[in-house]
Amino acid sequence: MTANNGNRLHVDMMLSSSILLNIVHNIEEEVSSTFGCTDNKYKS
């Protein structure tokens, strides 16, 4: 039981962090397009 709960928590954390990364990436793209930055260092 505890192993299943741990796995579920781990998956939830991975999903949350990937969603956060997506949001951050979208914000970076919006900011760079707003300021007209064509710098490649912001592209992943």
C-alpha beads as a LAMMPS data file, in Angstrom:
LAMMPS data file: protein, C-alpha beads

44 atoms
43 bonds

1 atom types
1 bond types

-500.0 500.0 xlo xhi
-500.0 500.0 ylo yhi
-500.0 500.0 zlo zhi

Masses

1 110.0

Atoms # bond

1 1 1 0.000 0.000 0.000
2 1 1 2.685 2.486 0.979
3 1 1 4.654 1.736 -2.190
4 1 1 1.600 2.481 -4.330
5 1 1 0.980 5.737 -2.492
6 1 1 4.616 6.694 -2.937
7 1 1 4.483 5.933 -6.655
8 1 1 1.297 7.946 -7.055
9 1 1 2.844 10.902 -5.224
10 1 1 5.978 10.638 -7.363
11 1 1 3.918 10.633 -10.576
12 1 1 1.866 13.593 -9.343
13 1 1 5.059 15.505 -8.616
14 1 1 6.447 14.684 -12.063
15 1 1 3.212 15.826 -13.727
16 1 1 3.149 19.019 -11.671
17 1 1 6.764 19.847 -12.464
18 1 1 6.274 19.199 -16.190
19 1 1 3.189 21.446 -16.155
20 1 1 5.218 24.111 -14.349
21 1 1 8.019 23.765 -16.894
22 1 1 5.492 24.164 -19.713
23 1 1 4.090 27.325 -18.091
24 1 1 7.566 28.759 -17.563
25 1 1 8.514 27.939 -21.156
26 1 1 5.353 29.620 -22.466
27 1 1 6.047 32.712 -20.354
28 1 1 9.628 32.841 -21.639
29 1 1 8.386 32.618 -25.228
30 1 1 5.824 35.377 -24.632
31 1 1 8.417 37.600 -22.987
32 1 1 10.993 37.021 -25.712
33 1 1 8.433 37.690 -28.452
34 1 1 7.239 40.795 -26.596
35 1 1 10.746 42.209 -26.383
36 1 1 11.673 40.921 -29.829
37 1 1 14.468 38.747 -28.480
38 1 1 15.621 36.298 -31.123
39 1 1 18.361 35.048 -28.827
40 1 1 18.913 31.311 -29.147
41 1 1 19.929 30.973 -25.512
42 1 1 16.251 31.069 -24.519
43 1 1 15.325 28.291 -26.929
44 1 1 15.473 24.757 -25.625

Bonds

1 1 1 2
2 1 2 3
3 1 3 4
4 1 4 5
5 1 5 6
6 1 6 7
7 1 7 8
8 1 8 9
9 1 9 10
10 1 10 11
11 1 11 12
12 1 12 13
13 1 13 14
14 1 14 15
15 1 15 16
16 1 16 17
17 1 17 18
18 1 18 19
19 1 19 20
20 1 20 21
21 1 21 22
22 1 22 23
23 1 23 24
24 1 24 25
25 1 25 26
26 1 26 27
27 1 27 28
28 1 28 29
29 1 29 30
30 1 30 31
31 1 31 32
32 1 32 33
33 1 33 34
34 1 34 35
35 1 35 36
36 1 36 37
37 1 37 38
38 1 38 39
39 1 39 40
40 1 40 41
41 1 41 42
42 1 42 43
43 1 43 44
